[in-house]
């Protein structure tokens, strides 16, 4: 199995840029990062820890 050459990676990135547009790429990256974080949390067995609201009215 061979790895993509640098010019192949650039070509793939250009195609992705043309298909999704520059405005959608940050949103796509954010979603991908969040998915990876959730996957790592699930592998480590860590539960979602939400800060408890200790305000009393």
mmJSON file of the N, C-alpha and C atoms, coordinates in Angstrom:
{"data_MODEL":{"atom_site":{
"group_PDB":["ATOM","ATOM","ATOM","ATOM","ATOM","ATOM","ATOM","ATOM","ATOM","ATOM","ATOM","ATOM","ATOM","ATOM","ATOM","ATOM","ATOM","ATOM","ATOM","ATOM","ATOM","ATOM","ATOM","ATOM","ATOM","ATOM","ATOM","ATOM","ATOM","ATOM","ATOM","ATOM","ATOM","ATOM","ATOM","ATOM","ATOM","ATOM","ATOM","ATOM","ATOM","ATOM","ATOM","ATOM","ATOM","ATOM","ATOM","ATOM","ATOM","ATOM","ATOM","ATOM","ATOM","ATOM","ATOM","ATOM","ATOM","ATOM","ATOM","ATOM","ATOM","ATOM","ATOM","ATOM","ATOM","ATOM","ATOM","ATOM","ATOM","ATOM","ATOM","ATOM","ATOM","ATOM","ATOM","ATOM","ATOM","ATOM","ATOM","ATOM","ATOM","ATOM","ATOM","ATOM","ATOM","ATOM","ATOM","ATOM","ATOM","ATOM","ATOM","ATOM","ATOM","ATOM","ATOM","ATOM","ATOM","ATOM","ATOM","ATOM","ATOM","ATOM","ATOM","ATOM","ATOM","ATOM","ATOM","ATOM","ATOM","ATOM","ATOM","ATOM","ATOM","ATOM","ATOM","ATOM","ATOM","ATOM","ATOM","ATOM","ATOM","ATOM","ATOM","ATOM","ATOM","ATOM","ATOM","ATOM","ATOM","ATOM","ATOM","ATOM","ATOM","ATOM","ATOM","ATOM","ATOM","ATOM","ATOM","ATOM","ATOM","ATOM","ATOM","ATOM","ATOM","ATOM","ATOM","ATOM","ATOM","ATOM","ATOM","ATOM","ATOM","ATOM","ATOM","ATOM","ATOM","ATOM","ATOM","ATOM","ATOM","ATOM","ATOM","ATOM","ATOM","ATOM","ATOM","ATOM","ATOM","ATOM","ATOM"],
"id":[1,2,3,4,5,6,7,8,9,10,11,12,13,14,15,16,17,18,19,20,21,22,23,24,25,26,27,28,29,30,31,32,33,34,35,36,37,38,39,40,41,42,43,44,45,46,47,48,49,50,51,52,53,54,55,56,57,58,59,60,61,62,63,64,65,66,67,68,69,70,71,72,73,74,75,76,77,78,79,80,81,82,83,84,85,86,87,88,89,90,91,92,93,94,95,96,97,98,99,100,101,102,103,104,105,106,107,108,109,110,111,112,113,114,115,116,117,118,119,120,121,122,123,124,125,126,127,128,129,130,131,132,133,134,135,136,137,138,139,140,141,142,143,144,145,146,147,148,149,150,151,152,153,154,155,156,157,158,159,160,161,162,163,164,165,166,167,168,169,170,171],
"type_symbol":["N","C","C","N","C","C","N","C","C","N","C","C","N","C","C","N","C","C","N","C","C","N","C","C","N","C","C","N","C","C","N","C","C","N","C","C","N","C","C","N","C","C","N","C","C","N","C","C","N","C","C","N","C","C","N","C","C","N","C","C","N","C","C","N","C","C","N","C","C","N","C","C","N","C","C","N","C","C","N","C","C","N","C","C","N","C","C","N","C","C","N","C","C","N","C","C","N","C","C","N","C","C","N","C","C","N","C","C","N","C","C","N","C","C","N","C","C","N","C","C","N","C","C","N","C","C","N","C","C","N","C","C","N","C","C","N","C","C","N","C","C","N","C","C","N","C","C","N","C","C","N","C","C","N","C","C","N","C","C","N","C","C","N","C","C","N","C","C","N","C","C"],
"label_atom_id":["N","CA","C","N","CA","C","N","CA","C","N","CA","C","N","CA","C","N","CA","C","N","CA","C","N","CA","C","N","CA","C","N","CA","C","N","CA","C","N","CA","C","N","CA","C","N","CA","C","N","CA","C","N","CA","C","N","CA","C","N","CA","C","N","CA","C","N","CA","C","N","CA","C","N","CA","C","N","CA","C","N","CA","C","N","CA","C","N","CA","C","N","CA","C","N","CA","C","N","CA","C","N","CA","C","N","CA","C","N","CA","C","N","CA","C","N","CA","C","N","CA","C","N","CA","C","N","CA","C","N","CA","C","N","CA","C","N","CA","C","N","CA","C","N","CA","C","N","CA","C","N","CA","C","N","CA","C","N","CA","C","N","CA","C","N","CA","C","N","CA","C","N","CA","C","N","CA","C","N","CA","C","N","CA","C","N","CA","C","N","CA","C","N","CA","C","N","CA","C"],
"label_alt_id":[null,null,null,null,null,null,null,null,null,null,null,null,null,null,null,null,null,null,null,null,null,null,null,null,null,null,null,null,null,null,null,null,null,null,null,null,null,null,null,null,null,null,null,null,null,null,null,null,null,null,null,null,null,null,null,null,null,null,null,null,null,null,null,null,null,null,null,null,null,null,null,null,null,null,null,null,null,null,null,null,null,null,null,null,null,null,null,null,null,null,null,null,null,null,null,null,null,null,null,null,null,null,null,null,null,null,null,null,null,null,null,null,null,null,null,null,null,null,null,null,null,null,null,null,null,null,null,null,null,null,null,null,null,null,null,null,null,null,null,null,null,null,null,null,null,null,null,null,null,null,null,null,null,null,null,null,null,null,null,null,null,null,null,null,null,null,null,null,null,null,null],
"label_comp_id":["UNK","UNK","UNK","UNK","UNK","UNK","UNK","UNK","UNK","UNK","UNK","UNK","UNK","UNK","UNK","UNK","UNK","UNK","UNK","UNK","UNK","UNK","UNK","UNK","UNK","UNK","UNK","UNK","UNK","UNK","UNK","UNK","UNK","UNK","UNK","UNK","UNK","UNK","UNK","UNK","UNK","UNK","UNK","UNK","UNK","UNK","UNK","UNK","UNK","UNK","UNK","UNK","UNK","UNK","UNK","UNK","UNK","UNK","UNK","UNK","UNK","UNK","UNK","UNK","UNK","UNK","UNK","UNK","UNK","UNK","UNK","UNK","UNK","UNK","UNK","UNK","UNK","UNK","UNK","UNK","UNK","UNK","UNK","UNK","UNK","UNK","UNK","UNK","UNK","UNK","UNK","UNK","UNK","UNK","UNK","UNK","UNK","UNK","UNK","UNK","UNK","UNK","UNK","UNK","UNK","UNK","UNK","UNK","UNK","UNK","UNK","UNK","UNK","UNK","UNK","UNK","UNK","UNK","UNK","UNK","UNK","UNK","UNK","UNK","UNK","UNK","UNK","UNK","UNK","UNK","UNK","UNK","UNK","UNK","UNK","UNK","UNK","UNK","UNK","UNK","UNK","UNK","UNK","UNK","UNK","UNK","UNK","UNK","UNK","UNK","UNK","UNK","UNK","UNK","UNK","UNK","UNK","UNK","UNK","UNK","UNK","UNK","UNK","UNK","UNK","UNK","UNK","UNK","UNK","UNK","UNK"],
"label_asym_id":["A","A","A","A","A","A","A","A","A","A","A","A","A","A","A","A","A","A","A","A","A","A","A","A","A","A","A","A","A","A","A","A","A","A","A","A","A","A","A","A","A","A","A","A","A","A","A","A","A","A","A","A","A","A","A","A","A","A","A","A","A","A","A","A","A","A","A","A","A","A","A","A","A","A","A","A","A","A","A","A","A","A","A","A","A","A","A","A","A","A","A","A","A","A","A","A","A","A","A","A","A","A","A","A","A","A","A","A","A","A","A","A","A","A","A","A","A","A","A","A","A","A","A","A","A","A","A","A","A","A","A","A","A","A","A","A","A","A","A","A","A","A","A","A","A","A","A","A","A","A","A","A","A","A","A","A","A","A","A","A","A","A","A","A","A","A","A","A","A","A","A"],
"label_entity_id":["1","1","1","1","1","1","1","1","1","1","1","1","1","1","1","1","1","1","1","1","1","1","1","1","1","1","1","1","1","1","1","1","1","1","1","1","1","1","1","1","1","1","1","1","1","1","1","1","1","1","1","1","1","1","1","1","1","1","1","1","1","1","1","1","1","1","1","1","1","1","1","1","1","1","1","1","1","1","1","1","1","1","1","1","1","1","1","1","1","1","1","1","1","1","1","1","1","1","1","1","1","1","1","1","1","1","1","1","1","1","1","1","1","1","1","1","1","1","1","1","1","1","1","1","1","1","1","1","1","1","1","1","1","1","1","1","1","1","1","1","1","1","1","1","1","1","1","1","1","1","1","1","1","1","1","1","1","1","1","1","1","1","1","1","1","1","1","1","1","1","1"],
"label_seq_id":[1,1,1,2,2,2,3,3,3,4,4,4,5,5,5,6,6,6,7,7,7,8,8,8,9,9,9,10,10,10,11,11,11,12,12,12,13,13,13,14,14,14,15,15,15,16,16,16,17,17,17,18,18,18,19,19,19,20,20,20,21,21,21,22,22,22,23,23,23,24,24,24,25,25,25,26,26,26,27,27,27,28,28,28,29,29,29,30,30,30,31,31,31,32,32,32,33,33,33,34,34,34,35,35,35,36,36,36,37,37,37,38,38,38,39,39,39,40,40,40,41,41,41,42,42,42,43,43,43,44,44,44,45,45,45,46,46,46,47,47,47,48,48,48,49,49,49,50,50,50,51,51,51,52,52,52,53,53,53,54,54,54,55,55,55,56,56,56,57,57,57],
"pdbx_PDB_ins_code":[null,null,null,null,null,null,null,null,null,null,null,null,null,null,null,null,null,null,null,null,null,null,null,null,null,null,null,null,null,null,null,null,null,null,null,null,null,null,null,null,null,null,null,null,null,null,null,null,null,null,null,null,null,null,null,null,null,null,null,null,null,null,null,null,null,null,null,null,null,null,null,null,null,null,null,null,null,null,null,null,null,null,null,null,null,null,null,null,null,null,null,null,null,null,null,null,null,null,null,null,null,null,null,null,null,null,null,null,null,null,null,null,null,null,null,null,null,null,null,null,null,null,null,null,null,null,null,null,null,null,null,null,null,null,null,null,null,null,null,null,null,null,null,null,null,null,null,null,null,null,null,null,null,null,null,null,null,null,null,null,null,null,null,null,null,null,null,null,null,null,null],
"Cartn_x":[0.851,0.0,0.896,0.602,1.411,0.623,1.353,0.737,0.595,-0.404,-0.576,0.63,0.976,2.065,1.581,2.495,2.082,1.165,1.425,0.573,-0.823,-0.918,-2.227,-3.04,-2.363,-3.041,-3.553,-2.745,-3.161,-4.362,-4.352,-5.462,-6.74,-6.648,-7.814,-8.353,-7.462,-7.893,-8.567,-8.062,-8.699,-10.1,-10.253,-11.57,-12.549,-12.1,-12.96,-13.335,-12.389,-12.66,-13.686,-13.576,-14.526,-15.916,-15.988,-17.284,-18.007,-17.324,-17.986,-17.939,-16.971,-16.833,-16.062,-15.459,-14.611,-15.406,-16.653,-17.439,-17.861,-17.942,-18.379,-17.228,-15.987,-14.849,-14.641,-14.727,-14.573,-15.655,-16.87,-17.97,-17.705,-17.213,-16.884,-15.761,-14.734,-13.619,-14.043,-14.917,-15.416,-16.202,-17.051,-17.827,-16.949,-15.933,-15.006,-14.234,-13.766,-13.045,-13.92,-15.161,-16.086,-16.356,-16.489,-16.701,-15.514,-14.305,-13.099,-13.008,-13.318,-13.298,-14.3,-15.51,-16.517,-16.081,-15.45,-14.964,-13.891,-12.967,-11.914,-12.499,-13.504,-14.157,-14.833,-15.471,-16.143,-15.139,-13.989,-12.969,-12.369,-12.209,-11.602,-12.624,-13.907,-14.946,-15.317,-14.869,-15.158,-16.582,-17.326,-18.699,-18.695,-19.776,-19.926,-20.109,-19.194,-19.27,-19.697,-20.936,-21.437,-21.321,-20.888,-20.786,-22.181,-22.27,-23.562,-23.787,-25.008,-25.385,-25.705,-24.841,-25.014,-25.699,-26.302,-27.0,-28.325,-28.614,-29.886,-30.605,-31.841,-32.594,-33.438],
"Cartn_y":[-1.18,0.0,1.242,2.156,3.365,4.559,5.539,6.748,7.753,8.639,9.632,10.57,10.909,11.855,13.267,14.197,15.56,16.2,15.996,16.611,15.97,14.711,14.059,14.632,14.91,15.509,16.896,17.686,19.024,18.939,17.986,17.806,17.447,16.568,16.192,17.392,18.179,19.373,20.392,20.556,21.476,21.003,19.721,19.184,19.385,19.139,19.348,20.815,21.703,23.142,23.548,23.002,23.341,22.795,21.57,20.943,21.63,21.832,22.351,23.862,24.501,25.944,26.319,27.478,27.915,28.179,28.564,28.891,27.652,26.502,25.276,24.516,24.778,24.016,24.155,25.354,25.434,24.643,24.697,23.952,22.446,22.003,20.591,20.154,20.97,20.663,20.612,21.541,21.57,20.304,19.906,18.683,17.448,17.408,16.279,16.207,17.344,17.385,16.95,17.393,17.003,15.499,14.959,13.518,12.715,13.182,12.499,12.566,13.74,13.86,12.916,12.839,11.937,10.483,10.143,8.781,8.431,9.354,9.112,8.977,9.807,9.7,8.348,7.877,6.586,5.454,5.549,4.515,4.486,5.653,5.707,5.424,5.393,5.117,6.324,7.473,8.7,9.155,9.443,9.917,11.418,11.903,13.346,13.995,14.866,15.566,16.996,17.28,18.641,19.367,20.612,21.351,21.555,21.267,21.418,22.862,23.286,24.65,24.741,25.408,25.456,26.727,27.449,28.668,28.304,28.958,28.738,30.075,30.096,31.349,31.49],
"Cartn_z":[0.0,0.0,0.0,-0.882,-0.955,-0.411,0.058,0.568,-0.571,-0.479,-1.545,-1.631,-2.836,-3.066,-2.744,-2.497,-2.154,-3.195,-4.481,-5.501,-5.493,-5.091,-5.004,-3.841,-2.737,-1.585,-1.948,-2.645,-3.068,-4.002,-4.9,-5.827,-5.077,-4.111,-3.307,-2.544,-1.943,-1.203,-2.115,-3.321,-4.269,-4.658,-4.881,-5.232,-4.077,-2.849,-1.68,-1.562,-1.8,-1.736,-2.782,-3.985,-5.051,-4.735,-4.222,-3.947,-2.793,-1.673,-0.482,-0.37,-0.953,-0.842,0.414,0.388,1.493,2.768,2.652,3.842,4.622,3.987,4.666,5.308,4.905,5.418,6.925,7.524,8.987,9.732,9.216,9.832,9.739,8.603,8.4,9.34,9.463,10.357,11.813,12.209,13.578,13.896,12.966,13.153,13.207,12.368,12.355,13.675,14.163,15.44,16.606,16.607,17.667,17.625,16.437,16.298,16.798,16.501,16.97,18.491,19.079,20.539,21.184,20.637,21.184,21.058,19.956,19.758,20.795,21.04,22.034,23.433,23.754,25.06,25.22,24.165,24.229,24.399,23.758,23.899,25.299,25.901,27.226,28.318,27.995,28.977,29.806,29.399,30.13,29.831,30.865,30.698,30.448,29.852,29.664,31.022,31.35,32.633,32.368,32.692,32.506,33.837,33.816,35.067,35.663,36.942,37.618,37.952,37.784,38.088,39.589,40.359,41.817,42.286,41.352,41.735,42.386,43.488,44.161,44.235,43.772,43.75,44.973],
"occupancy":[1.0,1.0,1.0,1.0,1.0,1.0,1.0,1.0,1.0,1.0,1.0,1.0,1.0,1.0,1.0,1.0,1.0,1.0,1.0,1.0,1.0,1.0,1.0,1.0,1.0,1.0,1.0,1.0,1.0,1.0,1.0,1.0,1.0,1.0,1.0,1.0,1.0,1.0,1.0,1.0,1.0,1.0,1.0,1.0,1.0,1.0,1.0,1.0,1.0,1.0,1.0,1.0,1.0,1.0,1.0,1.0,1.0,1.0,1.0,1.0,1.0,1.0,1.0,1.0,1.0,1.0,1.0,1.0,1.0,1.0,1.0,1.0,1.0,1.0,1.0,1.0,1.0,1.0,1.0,1.0,1.0,1.0,1.0,1.0,1.0,1.0,1.0,1.0,1.0,1.0,1.0,1.0,1.0,1.0,1.0,1.0,1.0,1.0,1.0,1.0,1.0,1.0,1.0,1.0,1.0,1.0,1.0,1.0,1.0,1.0,1.0,1.0,1.0,1.0,1.0,1.0,1.0,1.0,1.0,1.0,1.0,1.0,1.0,1.0,1.0,1.0,1.0,1.0,1.0,1.0,1.0,1.0,1.0,1.0,1.0,1.0,1.0,1.0,1.0,1.0,1.0,1.0,1.0,1.0,1.0,1.0,1.0,1.0,1.0,1.0,1.0,1.0,1.0,1.0,1.0,1.0,1.0,1.0,1.0,1.0,1.0,1.0,1.0,1.0,1.0,1.0,1.0,1.0,1.0,1.0,1.0],
"B_iso_or_equiv":[0.0,0.0,0.0,0.0,0.0,0.0,0.0,0.0,0.0,0.0,0.0,0.0,0.0,0.0,0.0,0.0,0.0,0.0,0.0,0.0,0.0,0.0,0.0,0.0,0.0,0.0,0.0,0.0,0.0,0.0,0.0,0.0,0.0,0.0,0.0,0.0,0.0,0.0,0.0,0.0,0.0,0.0,0.0,0.0,0.0,0.0,0.0,0.0,0.0,0.0,0.0,0.0,0.0,0.0,0.0,0.0,0.0,0.0,0.0,0.0,0.0,0.0,0.0,0.0,0.0,0.0,0.0,0.0,0.0,0.0,0.0,0.0,0.0,0.0,0.0,0.0,0.0,0.0,0.0,0.0,0.0,0.0,0.0,0.0,0.0,0.0,0.0,0.0,0.0,0.0,0.0,0.0,0.0,0.0,0.0,0.0,0.0,0.0,0.0,0.0,0.0,0.0,0.0,0.0,0.0,0.0,0.0,0.0,0.0,0.0,0.0,0.0,0.0,0.0,0.0,0.0,0.0,0.0,0.0,0.0,0.0,0.0,0.0,0.0,0.0,0.0,0.0,0.0,0.0,0.0,0.0,0.0,0.0,0.0,0.0,0.0,0.0,0.0,0.0,0.0,0.0,0.0,0.0,0.0,0.0,0.0,0.0,0.0,0.0,0.0,0.0,0.0,0.0,0.0,0.0,0.0,0.0,0.0,0.0,0.0,0.0,0.0,0.0,0.0,0.0,0.0,0.0,0.0,0.0,0.0,0.0],
"pdbx_formal_charge":[null,null,null,null,null,null,null,null,null,null,null,null,null,null,null,null,null,null,null,null,null,null,null,null,null,null,null,null,null,null,null,null,null,null,null,null,null,null,null,null,null,null,null,null,null,null,null,null,null,null,null,null,null,null,null,null,null,null,null,null,null,null,null,null,null,null,null,null,null,null,null,null,null,null,null,null,null,null,null,null,null,null,null,null,null,null,null,null,null,null,null,null,null,null,null,null,null,null,null,null,null,null,null,null,null,null,null,null,null,null,null,null,null,null,null,null,null,null,null,null,null,null,null,null,null,null,null,null,null,null,null,null,null,null,null,null,null,null,null,null,null,null,null,null,null,null,null,null,null,null,null,null,null,null,null,null,null,null,null,null,null,null,null,null,null,null,null,null,null,null,null],
"auth_seq_id":[1,1,1,2,2,2,3,3,3,4,4,4,5,5,5,6,6,6,7,7,7,8,8,8,9,9,9,10,10,10,11,11,11,12,12,12,13,13,13,14,14,14,15,15,15,16,16,16,17,17,17,18,18,18,19,19,19,20,20,20,21,21,21,22,22,22,23,23,23,24,24,24,25,25,25,26,26,26,27,27,27,28,28,28,29,29,29,30,30,30,31,31,31,32,32,32,33,33,33,34,34,34,35,35,35,36,36,36,37,37,37,38,38,38,39,39,39,40,40,40,41,41,41,42,42,42,43,43,43,44,44,44,45,45,45,46,46,46,47,47,47,48,48,48,49,49,49,50,50,50,51,51,51,52,52,52,53,53,53,54,54,54,55,55,55,56,56,56,57,57,57],
"auth_comp_id":["UNK","UNK","UNK","UNK","UNK","UNK","UNK","UNK","UNK","UNK","UNK","UNK","UNK","UNK","UNK","UNK","UNK","UNK","UNK","UNK","UNK","UNK","UNK","UNK","UNK","UNK","UNK","UNK","UNK","UNK","UNK","UNK","UNK","UNK","UNK","UNK","UNK","UNK","UNK","UNK","UNK","UNK","UNK","UNK","UNK","UNK","UNK","UNK","UNK","UNK","UNK","UNK","UNK","UNK","UNK","UNK","UNK","UNK","UNK","UNK","UNK","UNK","UNK","UNK","UNK","UNK","UNK","UNK","UNK","UNK","UNK","UNK","UNK","UNK","UNK","UNK","UNK","UNK","UNK","UNK","UNK","UNK","UNK","UNK","UNK","UNK","UNK","UNK","UNK","UNK","UNK","UNK","UNK","UNK","UNK","UNK","UNK","UNK","UNK","UNK","UNK","UNK","UNK","UNK","UNK","UNK","UNK","UNK","UNK","UNK","UNK","UNK","UNK","UNK","UNK","UNK","UNK","UNK","UNK","UNK","UNK","UNK","UNK","UNK","UNK","UNK","UNK","UNK","UNK","UNK","UNK","UNK","UNK","UNK","UNK","UNK","UNK","UNK","UNK","UNK","UNK","UNK","UNK","UNK","UNK","UNK","UNK","UNK","UNK","UNK","UNK","UNK","UNK","UNK","UNK","UNK","UNK","UNK","UNK","UNK","UNK","UNK","UNK","UNK","UNK","UNK","UNK","UNK","UNK","UNK","UNK"],
"auth_asym_id":["A","A","A","A","A","A","A","A","A","A","A","A","A","A","A","A","A","A","A","A","A","A","A","A","A","A","A","A","A","A","A","A","A","A","A","A","A","A","A","A","A","A","A","A","A","A","A","A","A","A","A","A","A","A","A","A","A","A","A","A","A","A","A","A","A","A","A","A","A","A","A","A","A","A","A","A","A","A","A","A","A","A","A","A","A","A","A","A","A","A","A","A","A","A","A","A","A","A","A","A","A","A","A","A","A","A","A","A","A","A","A","A","A","A","A","A","A","A","A","A","A","A","A","A","A","A","A","A","A","A","A","A","A","A","A","A","A","A","A","A","A","A","A","A","A","A","A","A","A","A","A","A","A","A","A","A","A","A","A","A","A","A","A","A","A","A","A","A","A","A","A"],
"auth_atom_id":["N","CA","C","N","CA","C","N","CA","C","N","CA","C","N","CA","C","N","CA","C","N","CA","C","N","CA","C","N","CA","C","N","CA","C","N","CA","C","N","CA","C","N","CA","C","N","CA","C","N","CA","C","N","CA","C","N","CA","C","N","CA","C","N","CA","C","N","CA","C","N","CA","C","N","CA","C","N","CA","C","N","CA","C","N","CA","C","N","CA","C","N","CA","C","N","CA","C","N","CA","C","N","CA","C","N","CA","C","N","CA","C","N","CA","C","N","CA","C","N","CA","C","N","CA","C","N","CA","C","N","CA","C","N","CA","C","N","CA","C","N","CA","C","N","CA","C","N","CA","C","N","CA","C","N","CA","C","N","CA","C","N","CA","C","N","CA","C","N","CA","C","N","CA","C","N","CA","C","N","CA","C","N","CA","C","N","CA","C","N","CA","C","N","CA","C","N","CA","C"],
"pdbx_PDB_model_num":[1,1,1,1,1,1,1,1,1,1,1,1,1,1,1,1,1,1,1,1,1,1,1,1,1,1,1,1,1,1,1,1,1,1,1,1,1,1,1,1,1,1,1,1,1,1,1,1,1,1,1,1,1,1,1,1,1,1,1,1,1,1,1,1,1,1,1,1,1,1,1,1,1,1,1,1,1,1,1,1,1,1,1,1,1,1,1,1,1,1,1,1,1,1,1,1,1,1,1,1,1,1,1,1,1,1,1,1,1,1,1,1,1,1,1,1,1,1,1,1,1,1,1,1,1,1,1,1,1,1,1,1,1,1,1,1,1,1,1,1,1,1,1,1,1,1,1,1,1,1,1,1,1,1,1,1,1,1,1,1,1,1,1,1,1,1,1,1,1,1,1]
}}}
